[in-house]
Amino acid sequence: MRLLQDLVRAHGASDAIAVSAGDGTLTYAELNTEADRLAHRLSTMGVQAGDRIALWLTKSTVAVVAMQAALRVGAAYVPVDPLSPVERAVRVIRDCAPRVVITTPEGVAALGEEFTTLCVALGGGPVAAPLDVRRAPDDLAYILYTSGSTGVPKGVRISHRNALAFVDWAADELKAQAADRFANHAPLHFDLSVLDLYVAFLAGASVHLVPQETAYAPRLLVELLAARRITVWYSVPSVLILMARDGGLHTADLPDLRAVLFAGEPYPVDHLRALRAHFPDVRLLNLYGPTETNVCTFYEVTDVPAGWTRPAPIGHACSGDRVWAVRDDGSTAAPGEEGELVVDGPTVMLGYHGAEPHTGPYRTGDRVVLRADGEYHYVGRRDNMVKIRGNRIELGDVEAALQSHPEVSQVAVAVVGTGMDALLTAYVVAVDGSAFGLLDAKRHCAQLLPRHMIVDRVRVLAALPRTANGKLDRKALATGLGT
């Protein structure tokens, strides 16, 4: 079976662009040469098969070379968020116990003498014979750290087989080809980047890394789509909404764009309807899956009917996986019944770093229902089912109701406070020029929801708080954002 590094090696003699970033471009031939050169250097530093190599680097051609070099010496790479505080980066690096940390001169100074560090400069003398330590498909390929529900970083261990099961499916579903130009918006430590990089490499296409400093500059993102003639875009929905609201996405002329993919959070239905209307000939794919499974279900949005009030379905199984829902009593949920989504198949992780290997199916913590259309619909997180004064409330239901108000652009709902002081609080980004307030929210909720689900408070914000990966920061909401 192929390994991840084989996807680039297959195009090793090609002069086609493989990766473009703020620090330049590399053809496939150049990427292979640079990866071989760095692999030899790592080997001389004592890196062996099974070791881990941490990458504390900005998005760059250097980072992509480092990923490939790590794989070629039989090691696993660990991308560390370059924008995280030094203390958190050190915590992640300590946890994964790398043989070498590849970083910048500034990174070397910040880390001190605790770790063996390496700065990389591309280019140099001739390269010895290609170094490629072959490993088994079920060996570790990379570790992605996610904060998890506790806020403590957890390293998700992904094998070559895990990654390739998804990459092969995505390449086939997208009919990826060498002429494609993939954008890479997600940070390299976020699992969305796996599709951008490796589906492009599988097809011999180019991947264009969006600089981190412009990742949330909507007009620059739309300009990049046009200037780079991007054919496949993949990001969290909130970025696409930002591009539409402040970047002119829905008025842009993008004749090369053929597929827009989104994942990581539900796409508010009114924004999705607008996207569908402006790009009638572009494929819209809603991908679902936690980092622990990568993408395990998908749904293609061909239409957004007027009657839709909740986000698009998460669809049905993909990547060779099997999915089903389990009720609270442990039995399998029947169609129409809610349950926790369970995933089994080739994309399910090896386990968490430092913990016992994971075996068997993975419980996602997401509540779903299989509806009559044959697709799974996302209901909410198990931990988003809250109680206020004895009443069970699904925050997603309240959000869906408020999102349907014509003066609401984006909304998130959280419980602020405890006990009798707990308040159901709506954080709203209003449509430009709107004076949306608590009375509007209460009137609207009263028409759609039971009395105990009517919000107690409304806070109008310029933008909802986001994590470094662009997802909604629910922990920030639960603290009341300083109030």
N, C-alpha and C positions, 0 to 999 in steps of 0.2 A: 504494500500500500504506500501511496505517496505520503511525504511529510510536507509541512508548510513551506520549507525552504525550496522544495522542488518546483513550486509554482513560479518562482522567479528564475530558477535555473533553466526551466524549459524554454525561456526566451533569452538565454544568456548571450546570444550573438546578435540580438536585435538592436538597431539604432533608434528604435521607437522610444519615446519618452515613457519612463516608468513612473517617476515621481517628480512633482514640482512643488517647491515650497519657498518660503521667504529667503532661504539661503541658496537658492539655485535650483537647477534641474539635473536629473540623472537619467540617462537612457538605461535600458535593461542591461546592456553590456557593461556600462559604467557601474551600475548598482551591483552586479555580480563581482566585478573586479574589486570594488571597495569593500564589499562584504567578505570576500576571500582574504584581502589584506588584513582587515581587522580581526578576522577569525584566527589567522596565524599569530597575530600579536597577543590575542587573548590566550592562545595555547601556550605561548612562551611565558605567560604570567601564571601558569599552573591551572588554568580553567580546564575542567574535565567534564565528561558526560555526567549529567545529573546535577551539576552545579546550577546556581542561580546568578544572574547578572542583573543588577538594578540599573535602570535608566532614569536618571534625573535630568531630563533634557526638555527643552521646548520642542514644539512640533517643527521638524526640520528633516532635510535629507539625511543628516547625521543620525537622527533617531531611527529612521527606517533602516539605514545601513547597520546600526547596532543591533536591531532586532534580528536581521538576517544573519549577522555574524554569530550571535549567541546560538541560534539554531544550528549553525554549521559546525560548531564545536560540541554539539550534543547537549548544550545547556538550555535553561529556560530563562526567558527575559521577564523582568518585572518593571513595567512603566510606573513611575512615581509622579504624582501630580506636581508639575513644576511651579504652580502658583500656590501650593500649600505652604503654610508656615514651616520654617525649618524644623521646629519641634515635631510636627506631625510627620514630615518627610523622614526624619531620623527614626521615629517610631516604626514607620512602615519598613524602612531599610533594615533596622535591627530585627524586625519580626521575620523577614524573609531570609536573613543571614546570607547575603550574597558573597560570592568569591571576589567580585569586582563591582564597583559602582562607576558607571560611565556618566560623566557629568561635565559641566563647564568649569573654567577656572574659578568662577565665583562659587560654584558648588563645592569644589575642592576646598576652598578657604572656609566655607560654612561648615563642612563636615569634619574638618580637622583630621587628626591622625587615627580616629576610631576605625575608619574603613580604608580598604585598598581602593584607590580611585584612579581613574584614567580619563584624560581629555583626548578627544579624537579630532584630528585634522584630516580631511579627505585629500587624496592625491599623494603621490610619493613614487618610490621606485617600483621596479618590476615585482610581480607577485609570484610566489612559488606555486607549485601545483595546487589546485583547488583542494581545500580542506573540507571534508564533509563526513562527520562522524555519524554513522547511521544508527538510528534508534528505533524502537518499536512504536507503532501507531498509538499505543496506549500510554506511552511515556509523556511526562509533563512537557508542555510547549511554552506556556506563559502563565503568569499569575496576575489577576486583576484584583485590586483592593477596593472593597466597597465598605461604606460605613456601617451598613446594616441597621437594624432597629435600635441598637444600643448606642450607636455613635462610635463604637470601638472598631477600628479598621479590621476587616476580615479578608484574608487572601483567598480568592476563589481560584482553585487549581484546574486548569484546562489542558487537556491532552491534544495531540495532533488529531486524533480521531474525532474528539468533541468538536474542534473548530472546523475540520474539513466536512463533517456531516452537514453543518449549516452552510458553509461556503459553497459546496457543490450544489446544494439545493437552491441557494440564492442565485448563483450563476445561471442555473438552468431556468429558473422562474423568470429572471430578467432577460434571458437570452443575451447575456453579456458577450460583447465582441471587442476585437482589438480597436475598433474605431471609437469606442466609448471613452468618455472623460468623466470620471467619478470625482465628486467633491468629497473632501473629508472635513466635515465640520466638527465632529466630536473630538474631545481630547483623546490622546492615545491610550490613556489609562481607563477609558470608558468603552464598554463592549460594542457600542455602535461602530467604532473604528475598525472592527474586525471585518465587517462587510466591505467598507470603503477600500481597505488595503488589499485584502486577499482575493476578493472577487475580481478586482481590477487586475491583479497579478495572474490569476488563473486565466483570464481572457487575453492577457497581453495588452491590456488597456492602460491608460494613464490615470493616476490619482493626484488630485490637486489639494494640498494641505492648506486649509484656511488658517491664516495666522491667528494666534490666540488673542492678540490685541484687537482684532477686528471681528471676533466671533460673535459679538453682540452689537455690532454696528450695522443696523439693517440695510441702510442704503449701500454701504460698501459690499455687503453680502450679495445684494441683487446685482450690483455692478460686476462682481466676480462671476456670477452665473452667466452673465452676458459675455464678458470679456474672455473668459476661458471656454465658452461654448459648452458648458457642463451638460451632460446628457442624463446623469443619475445623481439625484440629491437625496441625502438621508440625514435627518436630524430629529430632535424632539419637537413636538408640535408647537411649543411656546416660541421657538425660534422662527418657525414659519409664520406664526401669528404676528410676531414683531416685524418680520420682513414685509408682511402685507400691510400692517398698520402704519409703519413709519419708513418703509423702504421702497414703496411703490411696486411691490411684487405683483399685485393684481392689475397693474397697468403696463407691466414690462413686456417687451417683445422678446421672447426666448424660444426661437424656433427649433433649437437643438435639444431642448429639454424633453425627455421622453418618459421619465419615471421619477416620481417623488415618493419617497418612503419616509415613514415616521414611526416612532416608538418611544417608550419610556414613560408615557402618561397618556390619558385620554385626550382626544382632540375635540374641543367644544364643537357641537354640531353646527352652529351658525357659521363659525369660521371655516369649517370643513366644506360646508355648502358653497361658500364664496370661492374657495379654492377650486372646487369641482367646476363651478360655473366659468371661471376664468381660463382654466386649462382643460377643456373638454376632451382633448385628444391625448392627454398625458395620463399614464397609469398612476393611480394612487394606491399605495399598499400600506395597510396598517399592520405593523409587525409587533408581536408580543413575546415577551420572555424575560425573566430575571437573568442577571449575570450568571447565576448558577446553571442555567440551561441554554443560554444564548436564545436565539429565536426558536420557539417551539410551536407557535401558531401564527397564522396570518389571515388577513381578509383584504380582498381587493374592493375598493370603493368605486363602483361603477356609477352609482347614483346616490343622491342624498334626498330621499323623499321629503315632502313638506311635513309629513306626520312625524318624522323623527324628532325626538326631544332629548334622547340620550346619545352619548358618543357612539361611533361605529363599533360593530362587533369586533372581537379579537379573532374570530374566525374558527378555523379548524387546524388540525395538526399538520406540521410540515417538518422538514429536516430529518425525516425518518422516525420521528418520535410518535408516541401514543399519549393521548391526554384523556383524562376523565375527571369528574367532580365527585368529591366525597362529602357526605353529610356529617354533621357533628357527632352522630352516633357511630360513625365509621363505615356505614353502608354506602354503596354507590348511589349517587343522586340520579333519579330518573329525569327524563326530559321535562323541563318546566320547574324543576326543583333546584334550589340554590345549594351550592357546596363549594368546598375548597378545591381549586384546580391542582391536579397531580400530574406530573410528567414522568414518562419513562422512555428511554431510548438513547441513541448515540450521542446526543448533545449534553446529557446530564453530566455535570462536573465530576472530577475525581474526588473532590472534597475540599475542605478548608485547610490552608497551610497550618501545620502544627497540630491538627486534629486527626482523629481516626479517618481512614478513607471512607468516602460515601459509597454506600451500596444500595441498590434498589431504586425505586421511584423517588422523585423529589416533590415535596409538598411546597407549593409556591407561597402560601399565605394569602393568595388572592381568591376572592369569592366570585363565582361565575354561575351562570345558568345556561343550559342548552335549550334554546328556544325552537319554535316550530320551523324556523327557516334553516335548521340544521347547523347553525353557527353558535359558537360560544359567545356570550355577552358578558362583559366585565361588570360586576356589581360593586366591588370595592375591596379594600384591604380588610382582612379579619380584624386588624387593629384600628380600623376606621369606623367600626360599629361601636357607638358610644352610648352612654346612658346619662340622661339629664333628669334629675328628680324622678327616677324610677322608670322613665320612658326610653325605650331603645330607639336610637336614631341612626340611620345610615347617612353619613355626611354627603355621599354622592347623590342621594335623592334630593337633598336640599340644594346642592350645587346645580343639578340639572334643572330644577325649577327656576332658580334665579337666572341661570344662563339663558333661559328662554325669554327673559324680559328684553324688549327692544333697546333699552338704554344701557344694558350691561354688555361690556366687551369681554371681560374675563372675570371669573369669580372663584374663590376658594372659601370653604367654611371650616371653622375650627371651634372647639370648645375651649374657652378661656376661663380659668378659675376652677374651683372644686366645690363639691357639695352643693349647698343651697345658693352659693355665690356663683356657680357655673353659668356662663352666658354663651349661648349659641351665636357666634360672631361671624358675620359675612364680610370678607375682604373683597372689595369690588374695584375693578378698573372700569370706569364708566366710558361710554361712547363720548367722543369729543363734543363739548358743548352741553352735555347733560348735567342736570342737577340732581341726579339719583341720590336718594337718601333712605332713611329707615322707614318712613311712612310708605314710600313706594315699594320697598321690599316686603313689608308686612302685608300690604294689600295684595301683592302678586302671589306671595306664598299662601295666603288664605284661600285663594282660588284653586290651588293645586295640591296642598299638603294638609295633613291633620294639624290641629291646633298646636300640639306639643312640638311640631317641627318648624314652627314659624320663628324666624331669627329674632334674637333679642337686641342685637346691635349691628350696625353697619359701619365699616370703615372704608372710605374711598381712598385708594392709593393710585399713584402714577403708574406703578407696575407691581406685580406680585413678586415676593421674594423668591429667589432661585438658588439652588445649590450650584456648585462649580460645574456640574454636568448639565445645567440648564433645566433640571426638573424643579417642580414646585417644592419649596422648602417648608414642609408642614410643621417642622419643629419650631421654626421662627414664628409661624402663625400661632401655635399653641402658647407661646410665651406672651402673646398680646402685642408683639412688636414694640415693646417699651412702654405700653400703657397699662 
